[in-house]
Amino acid sequence: MLTITKIPRGNEGHEVIECFLKTKKVSSIFFCSPFTIQTWLNTEIKELYLASFRNEKILLVYDIKRKKDVRFLLEYPSDEFMRSVIEYFDAKYIGVNELHHIPPHIENPHDQCDDYLVDVATVEGMFDGMVRREYNRCVRRHPRIFFKEVENSDRVAIKLFLEKWLYTRTDEQNKFSRISNELYFIDSYLDNPQAYGGVVYDGDQIVALTFFVQSMIEGVALSTTSKVLRGYTKLGTYLSVEQAKMLKKKGFNKVNIGKMNNEFKRKFLLNATPLSIYAYEAWIKEGWKFTSNFLQRGLIM
C-alpha cells in the first residue's frame, strides 16, 4: 500500500518536486516551490521523500540527524497513511507543516505563522518615507556602491562574499548562521532562468547579495536570500529597494519575504499581505520528550 521514493538533490529532484506541485493546489507560501524545498529541506541532514498511499501522495521530510521525526508537507494525511509512515521510519514524532489552510476535520492548529507578500511597486517607489530616507542616506554615505544583476562571472566573488559575511558574524549570531544552503543554491540555480540574483559592489568587492525565484503563482516571487556586510549605513534598505526595481523589471508585482523574523522586514509592510501557515503535531510516541517549539518552521529547515 505505502510507496516511498527518495528524492535526489540536484536537477533531477527539482524536476520531480516541480511536477508533483503542479498536480496540487499551489500557493505562494515560501515552501511551495521546488527551489526552496530542494535548498532547505533536502540537505546533508534532511532527506526528502515522495510518499504514496492509495490515492494520497504527499512530500515527507525525514530528519537523518535526529532520526526521530517525520514531517508531512503541504497536506494532512489520512490516519492509515500516517500509521504506515510511522512504521516505515520507526518514527517517534509526526508533524504536518506548511499548510495554507486548516483541514475541516482537524481542530485548531498547534502552530501558526505568517509569510508576507510585499508589494513590489510600494518598495520600488519608496512610498514609505522611512524607506526613502534610509535609501538616500545610504547613497550619500557610500557613493561608490552600485547594484547589478548577477552573472555567471560573479560566482567566485559571491562565494567569497558569503565566507566573509559568515566570518564577520559575532559568536552569538554564528550559533545559527550557516551558508551551506546558499552555496547549494548558487551551484544549482545560478544559471536557472527562473532564479534571479542581484549584488551590490563597492569597488571590486561584493558587499550585499540578494536572490529570488519564481513561485508557483504567476507574478509572485520568493525572496530566498538577502545578506549585507556590516559597516555600511542602511545598506539593507538600499538592497531591498534595488531588489524591488529588479523584481518590477522581471514582471513581478509581489514578493514573499518569509515570516516576520526580524525588525528590519517591518519597514516593508506598507500594502503587504500576510499569508497564514499552519502546522500540527499529528502523532508523538508515548514517553518521547520534545521541546515546545519542535513544530515550528525553523526546526524543519
URZIJO-V521870 format. One record per pair of residues at least 24 apart in sequence whose C-alpha atoms are under 10 Angstrom apart, sorted by the first residue. I is the first residue (numbers start at 1). J is the second residue. Records with the same first field share a line. If there is no record, write none. Layout:
# URZIJO-V521870
I: J + J
This chain:
# URZIJO-V521870
1: 52 + 53 + 54 + 55 + 81 + 84
2: 51 + 52 + 53 + 54 + 56 + 57 + 80 + 81 + 84 + 85 + 88
3: 49 + 50 + 51 + 52 + 53 + 54 + 57 + 84 + 85 + 88
4: 49 + 50 + 51 + 52 + 53 + 57 + 58 + 59 + 60 + 85 + 88
5: 48 + 49 + 50 + 51 + 52 + 59 + 60
6: 47 + 48 + 49 + 50 + 51 + 59 + 60 + 61
7: 38 + 42 + 47 + 48 + 49 + 50 + 59 + 60
8: 38 + 42 + 43 + 47 + 48 + 49
9: 38 + 39 + 42 + 43 + 44 + 47 + 48 + 184 + 188
10: 38 + 39 + 42 + 184 + 185 + 187 + 188 + 189
11: 38 + 188 + 189
13: 37 + 38 + 42 + 48 + 49
14: 38 + 39 + 188
16: 50
17: 48 + 49 + 50 + 59
18: 216
20: 50 + 57 + 58 + 59
21: 58 + 59 + 74 + 216
22: 216
24: 57 + 58 + 74 + 75
25: 74 + 75 + 100 + 216
26: 74 + 100 + 215 + 216 + 217
27: 74 + 99 + 100 + 215 + 216 + 217 + 220 + 275
28: 100 + 115 + 116 + 117 + 214 + 215 + 216 + 217 + 218 + 219 + 220 + 221 + 222 + 254 + 255 + 256 + 275
29: 74 + 98 + 99 + 100 + 114 + 115 + 116 + 117 + 215 + 216 + 217 + 220 + 221 + 222 + 256 + 257 + 258 + 259 + 274 + 275 + 276 + 277
30: 98 + 115 + 116 + 215 + 221 + 222 + 223 + 224 + 256 + 257 + 258 + 259 + 275 + 277
31: 73 + 74 + 97 + 98 + 99 + 215 + 222 + 258 + 297
32: 73 + 74 + 98 + 99 + 100 + 215 + 216 + 217 + 222
33: 213 + 214 + 215 + 216 + 217 + 222
34: 215 + 216
35: 185 + 188 + 189 + 194 + 195 + 212 + 213 + 214 + 215 + 222 + 224
36: 181 + 185 + 213 + 215 + 222 + 223 + 224
37: 61 + 73 + 301
38: 181 + 184 + 185 + 188
39: 180 + 181 + 182 + 183 + 184 + 185 + 186 + 188 + 189 + 224 + 301
40: 180 + 181 + 182 + 184 + 185 + 300 + 301
41: 181 + 300 + 301
42: 181 + 301
43: 180 + 181 + 184 + 301
44: 180 + 181
45: 301
46: 70 + 300 + 301
51: 81 + 85
52: 81 + 85
53: 77 + 78 + 80 + 81 + 82 + 84 + 85
54: 80 + 81
56: 81
57: 81
60: 85 + 95 + 96 + 97
61: 95 + 97 + 300 + 301
62: 89 + 91 + 94 + 300
63: 299 + 300 + 301
67: 91 + 92 + 93
68: 92 + 93 + 94 + 285 + 288
69: 93 + 94 + 95 + 283 + 284 + 294 + 300
70: 94 + 95 + 96 + 283 + 300
71: 95 + 96 + 97 + 98 + 279 + 280 + 281 + 282 + 295 + 300
72: 96 + 97 + 98 + 99 + 279 + 280 + 282
73: 97 + 98 + 99 + 279
74: 98 + 99 + 100 + 101 + 277 + 278 + 279
75: 99 + 100 + 101 + 102 + 103
76: 102 + 103 + 106 + 279 + 280 + 282
77: 282
79: 282 + 283
82: 282 + 283
83: 283
86: 283 + 284 + 285
90: 285
91: 283 + 284 + 285
92: 283 + 284 + 285 + 286 + 287 + 288 + 289 + 290
93: 281 + 282 + 283 + 284 + 285 + 286 + 288 + 289 + 290 + 294 + 295
94: 280 + 281 + 282 + 283 + 284 + 285 + 295
95: 279 + 280 + 281 + 282 + 283 + 284 + 294 + 295 + 296 + 300
96: 278 + 279 + 280 + 281 + 282 + 283 + 295
97: 277 + 278 + 279 + 280 + 281 + 282 + 295 + 296 + 297 + 300
98: 276 + 277 + 278 + 279 + 280 + 296 + 297
99: 276 + 277 + 278 + 279 + 280
100: 275 + 276 + 277 + 278 + 279
101: 275 + 276 + 277 + 278 + 279
102: 276 + 277 + 278 + 279 + 280
103: 278
106: 280 + 282
107: 280
108: 278 + 279 + 280
109: 277 + 278 + 279 + 280 + 281
110: 278 + 279 + 280 + 281 + 282 + 295 + 296
111: 277 + 278 + 279 + 280 + 281 + 293 + 294 + 295 + 296 + 297
112: 276 + 277 + 278 + 279 + 280 + 295 + 296 + 297
113: 258 + 259 + 260 + 274 + 275 + 276 + 277 + 278 + 279 + 296 + 297
114: 258 + 259 + 260 + 273 + 274 + 275 + 276 + 277 + 278
115: 256 + 257 + 258 + 259 + 260 + 261 + 273 + 274 + 275 + 276 + 277
116: 254 + 255 + 256 + 257 + 258 + 259 + 260 + 265 + 266 + 268 + 269 + 272 + 273 + 274 + 275 + 276
117: 220 + 221 + 222 + 253 + 254 + 255 + 256 + 257 + 258 + 259 + 268 + 269 + 271 + 272 + 273 + 274 + 275
118: 220 + 221 + 244 + 253 + 254 + 255 + 256 + 257 + 258 + 265 + 268 + 269 + 270 + 271 + 272 + 273 + 274
119: 220 + 244 + 252 + 253 + 254 + 255 + 256 + 268 + 269 + 270 + 271 + 272 + 273
120: 220 + 221 + 240 + 241 + 243 + 244 + 245 + 246 + 247 + 248 + 251 + 252 + 253 + 254 + 255 + 268 + 271 + 272
121: 241 + 244 + 245 + 247 + 248 + 252 + 253 + 254 + 271
122: 241 + 244 + 253 + 254 + 268 + 269 + 270 + 271 + 272
123: 237 + 240 + 241 + 242 + 243 + 244 + 245 + 267 + 268 + 269 + 270 + 271
124: 240 + 241 + 242 + 243 + 244 + 245 + 246 + 247 + 248
125: 241 + 244 + 245
126: 241 + 244 + 268
127: 268 + 270 + 271
128: 267 + 268 + 269 + 270
129: 267
130: 237 + 267 + 268
131: 234 + 237 + 238 + 240 + 241 + 267 + 268
132: 237 + 238 + 241
133: 234 + 237
134: 233 + 234 + 235 + 236 + 237 + 238
135: 233 + 234 + 235 + 236 + 237 + 238 + 239 + 240 + 241 + 242
136: 234 + 237 + 238
137: 233 + 234 + 235 + 237 + 238
138: 232 + 233 + 234 + 235 + 236 + 237 + 238 + 239
139: 233 + 234 + 235 + 238
140: 233
141: 232 + 233 + 234 + 235
142: 202 + 232 + 233 + 234 + 235
143: 202
144: 201 + 202 + 203
145: 200 + 201 + 202 + 203 + 204 + 205 + 206 + 207 + 208 + 235
146: 199 + 200 + 201 + 202 + 203 + 206 + 207 + 238 + 239 + 242
147: 198 + 199 + 200 + 201 + 202 + 206 + 208 + 209 + 238 + 239 + 242 + 243 + 246
148: 197 + 198 + 199 + 200 + 201 + 209 + 242 + 243 + 246
149: 196 + 197 + 198 + 199 + 200 + 209 + 210 + 211 + 242 + 243 + 246
150: 190 + 191 + 196 + 197 + 198 + 199 + 200 + 209 + 210 + 211
151: 190 + 191 + 196 + 197 + 198 + 199
152: 186 + 190 + 191
154: 190 + 198 + 199 + 206
155: 183 + 186 + 187 + 190
157: 199 + 204 + 205 + 206 + 207
158: 182 + 183 + 186 + 199 + 205 + 206 + 207 + 208 + 209
159: 183 + 186 + 187 + 206
160: 205 + 206
161: 205 + 206 + 207 + 208 + 209 + 227 + 228 + 229
162: 206 + 207 + 208 + 209 + 227 + 228 + 229
164: 206 + 207 + 229
165: 207 + 208 + 227 + 228 + 229 + 230
166: 229
168: 229 + 230
169: 229 + 230
181: 225 + 301
182: 211 + 224 + 225
185: 211 + 224 + 225
186: 211
189: 213
194: 221
195: 221 + 222 + 224
196: 221 + 223 + 224 + 243 + 246 + 247 + 250
197: 223 + 224 + 225 + 226 + 243 + 246 + 247
198: 226 + 239 + 242 + 243 + 246
199: 226 + 227 + 228 + 239 + 242 + 243
200: 228 + 235 + 238 + 239 + 242
207: 231 + 232 + 235
208: 232 + 235 + 236 + 238 + 239
209: 236 + 239 + 240 + 243
210: 239 + 240 + 242 + 243
211: 243
212: 243 + 247 + 255 + 256 + 257
213: 247 + 255 + 256
214: 250 + 252 + 255
215: 255 + 256
218: 251 + 252 + 253 + 254
219: 247 + 248 + 250 + 251 + 252 + 253 + 254 + 255
220: 247 + 251 + 252 + 253 + 254 + 255 + 256
221: 247 + 250 + 251 + 252 + 253 + 254 + 255 + 256 + 257
222: 254 + 255 + 256 + 257 + 258
223: 255 + 256 + 257 + 258
224: 256 + 257 + 258
225: 257
226: 257
236: 264 + 265
237: 264 + 265 + 267 + 268
240: 265 + 268
241: 268
259: 297
